[in-house]
Amino acid sequence: MKKIVINKEYGGFSLSPEAELWLWNHGMKEIGTPVKEYYGGSGKFAEMHPNHDWTKDYKEAVKRAKEYKKKGGRNSLMVETFVDNNQYILSSREISRDHPLLIECIKELGVKANGAHATLKIVEIPCDVDWEIAEYDGLEHIQEKHRTWG
């Protein structure tokens, strides 16, 4: 059987900062982006906000992350996860849902792995199924891939 992580709550798939740190610390370095690349240049934030001063936005993001940690961690979409002395920012949005480390993380952390507006679940399907994740307003299910025409 193949294991896949889906979100069973309206809002969308997301991991908690604790889960992102768990993945990073267990070797999943592909979820890290250098801060200067993320906020400046051709990074994700810069693409979404081309006229912002990245240094100001970066400082505000670090401040939010520090406040989050001080309060003992409350899930929030507005908190970025920084690592390696704030040199990298973590983003797990595009992680493969059947990645073995993701499965292990969800098993180990349980509900602490849930991001804001997320209730993550591991679903098992037969190994020979060509699958995809379908969603409605962030509530997901796994379906077998099929052909469609417009």
N, C-alpha and C positions, 0 to 999 in steps of 0.2 A: 504494500500500500504506500502511496505517496502522501506526504503531509504538506498542507498549505495553510497559511495564515490569512484569515479574512476578518473584516470588521462587521460586527453584528449590531451596530447602533447607527442611527442617522447621524451624519456629521463627517464621516470619512476616516480612512485608515490613518493612524498616526501613532508614533511611539512616544513614550515619556522620555524626558531627558535621562532618567536613570537607565532606561533600556538602550538608548543611543550610546551612553557611556559604556554599558556592558558590552555592546557589540564592538565598539572601538577598542576597548581593553582586551577583547578576545580575538583581535586581529583583523577586524573588518575595516581596514583603512580607507576603502573606497567610499565610505560615507562622509569622509572629511574633505573639506575644501579650504584652501588657504584663505584667511580672512580678507586679505587685500584683493584676492581674485573674486571673492564672493561679493564684497561691498563696492569695489572699484573695478575699473577696467571692463572686462566682458563677463563678469560674474552674474549670478542669478539675480541678486538684489539690484545690481546696476542696470540690468535689462528692464526690470520692472519699474525702477525709479531713476531714470537717466539724469535728472536735474538735481538730485540730492548730493549734499556733501557727505561722502562716505565716512569720513572720520567722525563727524557728529553722530551719524546713525550708528556707527560701530560703538562709540562710547555709550550711547543710550542703551544699546543692546546688551553690552557687558554689564551695565548698571542693573538692568532688568534681571539678568541671569544671576547676579550676586544677591539681589533681593529675594529671588525665588529660592535660592539655597538657604538663605537666612531663615525663611519662613518654614523650612522643612520640606519644601517641594509641594507645590500645588500644580496640577496639570494646567497648562495654559498654552494657547497657540501663539502667544506673544513672547515666549521665552525661547531663545536660541541656546544651543548647547555648545560651549566652547571647551577646547582641550589644548594641551601642550602650551600652557602659559598664554592662552587666548590667541594662539597662532592659527588654529583651525576651528571651523564651525562645522557641526555635524548636521547632516540631513539624511533621513532614512526614507523619505517619500518614495524614492524610486527603487528601493531594495526588492530583489526577487523574493516573492512571497513563499517560495519553497526552499529558500536558502537554509542549509542545515544550521547555521549559527542563529538565524532568526527563530527557527523552531526551538532550539535549545534555550534561547533567551526567554521566550514566552513560557516555556515549561518551568524554568528556574524562577523567574520573577513573578509569574502569575499576573494578578490584577495590577501589580506595580508597573508592568510593561505597557499598560494602556495609556495612550496619549489623550489629549483633550478630545472629548466627544467621541471616544473610541472604546469599544468592548471587543477585544481581540479573541479569536477562537481558532484553534487548530482543527482543520477538517481533513479527514482521510478519504482518498479516492483511489480507485484501481490505478496501478502504475501505467497501464497501457492507454489511458484516456488522454486525448489531446484537449487540454482544458484552457479556460480563460476565466477571469473574474468579471462578473457583471455587477452593476450597482445601481441603486436608485437613491439619490440624496445621501450617498455615503454608506447606506446599508447594503452589504455585499453578499453574494453567493457565488458558488463555482458552477460553471456550466460547461458542457462539452462543446468544443468549437464546431461550428457548422458554417455552411456557405449561405449568404443572403444576397439578394439583389434588390435594388431600389425601384 
